[in-house]
Amino acid sequence: MENMPGGHVHSMPPPSMSPSATNGTGTMMGPMHRHRMMMHMTFYWGPEAVVLFTGWPGTRPGMYAVCLVFVTFLAVFVEWLSHSNLVADGSNRVASGIVKTLMHMIRMGLAYMVMLAVMSFNVGVFLAAIVGHALGFLLFGSGVFKTSPAVPFGKTSDLPPMSC
């Protein structure tokens, strides 16, 4: 790269693909690239999606439904981890620190999986993630189903709130 006048940085453009290397749609057809992948860049409806893994859920509506349930439960689990209180007060600081760190690691990994699922741009997956987070918050964060009285200034969760 070379600095150009005006403070702009320019690099060489990518090499163009010759027509013989493509199948007419810009898809590589060399020995290493025999399949065509399409990635949506706008929201779309329909069960034909690729979510998290190549070929999953595929084109079958039943597998698409399994995918939506999976994303919903993933989001509910993220909310449960966000509002859980698994470390007892007065426990060993090192042990509780390790447990909290592992919980945070799992929560963030699952939250990123939900984010990557939403990045499929499938409206059903997007709605499943929203419903999962809302349901998880209702069950674990809103206090609607708590049997003990709320502690106004006490510890409500082992983990700090998630932030972007």
CORHUJO-V120159 format. One record per backbone hydrogen bond with DSSP energy under -1.0 kcal/mol. NH is the residue of the N-H (numbers start at 1). CO is the residue of the C=O. E is the energy in kcal/mol with one decimal. If there is no record, write none. Layout:
nh:NH co:CO e:E
nh:NH co:CO e:E
This chain:
nh:2 co:10 e:-1.4
nh:4 co:8 e:-2.7
nh:7 co:4 e:-1.2
nh:10 co:2 e:-1.4
nh:21 co:18 e:-1.6
nh:29 co:21 e:-1.9
nh:44 co:121 e:-1.9
nh:49 co:47 e:-1.4
nh:51 co:56 e:-3.2
nh:53 co:51 e:-2.3
nh:56 co:53 e:-2.0
nh:64 co:60 e:-1.7
nh:65 co:61 e:-2.2
nh:66 co:62 e:-1.9
nh:67 co:63 e:-2.3
nh:68 co:64 e:-2.2
nh:69 co:65 e:-2.3
nh:70 co:66 e:-2.6
nh:71 co:67 e:-2.5
nh:72 co:68 e:-2.2
nh:73 co:69 e:-2.7
nh:74 co:70 e:-2.3
nh:75 co:71 e:-2.2
nh:76 co:72 e:-2.3
nh:77 co:73 e:-2.5
nh:78 co:74 e:-2.0
nh:79 co:75 e:-2.0
nh:80 co:76 e:-2.4
nh:81 co:77 e:-2.6
nh:82 co:78 e:-2.0
nh:83 co:79 e:-1.4
nh:91 co:88 e:-1.5
nh:96 co:92 e:-2.9
nh:97 co:93 e:-2.2
nh:98 co:94 e:-2.3
nh:99 co:95 e:-2.4
nh:100 co:96 e:-2.6
nh:101 co:97 e:-2.1
nh:102 co:98 e:-2.5
nh:103 co:99 e:-2.5
nh:104 co:100 e:-2.4
nh:105 co:101 e:-2.5
nh:106 co:102 e:-2.4
nh:107 co:103 e:-2.8
nh:108 co:104 e:-2.8
nh:109 co:105 e:-2.3
nh:110 co:106 e:-2.5
nh:111 co:107 e:-2.5
nh:112 co:108 e:-2.5
nh:113 co:109 e:-1.7
nh:114 co:110 e:-2.2
nh:115 co:111 e:-2.3
nh:116 co:112 e:-2.7
nh:117 co:113 e:-2.2
nh:118 co:114 e:-2.4
nh:119 co:115 e:-1.7
nh:120 co:117 e:-1.7
nh:121 co:118 e:-2.2
nh:123 co:44 e:-2.6
nh:126 co:122 e:-2.3
nh:127 co:123 e:-2.7
nh:128 co:124 e:-2.2
nh:129 co:125 e:-2.1
nh:130 co:126 e:-2.0
nh:131 co:127 e:-2.8
nh:132 co:128 e:-2.3
nh:133 co:129 e:-2.4
nh:134 co:130 e:-2.6
nh:135 co:131 e:-3.0
nh:136 co:132 e:-2.6
nh:137 co:133 e:-2.3
nh:138 co:134 e:-2.6
nh:139 co:135 e:-2.6
nh:140 co:136 e:-2.7
nh:141 co:137 e:-2.1
nh:142 co:137 e:-2.3
nh:158 co:84 e:-2.5
